[in-house]
Amino acid sequence: MTAIGETAHTWQLGTSPATYVISNVRVVLGDRVTDPASVAVTDGRIAEVVEGPSLRGDVDGGGLLLTPGFIDTHSDALEKERTPRPSVHLPLDFAIGSFESRVAGVGITTIFHGLGFHNNSSHGVRRDPVQSNSMSSFIDGYRGSRVDHRVLHRFNVRAEEGAEVLRQRIESLPPSRLPVQLSHEDHTPGQGQYADVERHIDFLVSGGADRADATRRVYERIEDAKRTEQVREANLAWAGELARTGTARLLGHDCDSPEAIDELVERGGVVAEFPTTIEAARRARERGLLIVAGAPNLLRGGSHSGNVSAADLLREGLIDAVSSDYLASALLGCVSRVVNLRLLTLPAAIKLITAGGAAVGGLPDRGRIDQGLLADFALIDDRGTWPSVVTTFKSVA
């Protein structure tokens, strides 16, 4: 039997076998955590979970926790990885390989990279549709050894050029790439994520902006929005058509009211990403939408934008999945926090970053440790104040 340290090194190089047995692990199932058990994998799929010491393993898990691999449905960090400083642009193949090592190190085996099809600057990263299109095409063809990389198309509904570039990309994709994951957003101050205009200005100032300049730019954006209402309406109609034809899985980003949720449902949306008020989240639950919250919000105990606390949503059963947003390590960190606060049991908390993410991403072949599903796992040492990922196992099927 191979020691876990040696196995971790081998599998991180992408040489894991398709058929093997992990023994001596506490397996996190949908409703409970087993006593030490074994998981058998055949041809990259989970064959069975055998409780007790009856199976001899190829890998001894050392009594640690075995969970499904984490599924991150919204990560903005690849853009930052590629451009760590405003004037520093790294080769994309280097950036994604570097990023893969880091996200696998915190348990992620499937990730949706949020790429913005619009022109703006945010936290030192400049986004433009042409760059996002190029990065999306690269990700389409990239095959990581430890992580399944996918694209979350972030679409500002007031971006006319971005809509055209995105339209051309979607029309060029083969049927096997459909439906695309499409999240539409409107970051005009005064609604959505930035409903409190003065708080938004304070946030910009805290990042180093001059207050007078920040105030001027914020109110210019509000005025610009008045000139792009026709663009917004046309783009929302197009997004709805993509949803109705099955070309896109439509997500609504930063819905701030029950009315915004109703409009999202009428367009064919299936997911509410980061609802900013509890009223919007309640309506999303009533209308049958999946609800995604941000892991940093749960980890910190509140929203940095002054919006609804994810913990308050969780207390009302208004979260189905948690995404990293901008901090990959927050996924496991927020699980630890909600368990310690007794908001959820460990299996229920793990669902937020595994089965919940699979549902949001439309990926029924992963997210649970169950027969026939992909053998994507995270091995976790939960003995410290904060749990840590020892290694991940990625299906080669």
Buried (B, 14 or more C-beta within 10 A) or exposed (E): EEEBEEBBEBBBEEEBEEBBBBBBBBBBBBEEBBEBBBBBBBEBBBBEBBEEEEBEBBBBBBEBBBBBBBBBBBBBBBBBBBBEEEEEEBEBEEBBBEBBEBBBBBBBBBBBBBBBBBBBEEEEBBBBBEBBBBBBBBBBEBEBBBBBBBBBBBBBBBBBEBBEBBBEBBEEBEEEEBBBBBBBBBBBBBBBBBBBBEEBBBBBBEEEBEEEEBBEBBBEBBEEBEEBEEBBEBBBEBBBEBBEEEBBBBBBBBBBBBEBBBBBBEBBBBBBBBBBBBBBBBBBBEBEBBBBBBBBBBBBEBBEBBBBBBBEBBBEEBBBBBBBBBBBBBBBBBBBBBBEEEBBBBBBBBBBBBBBBBBBBEBEEBBBBBEEBBBBBBBBBBEEEEBBBBBBBBBBE
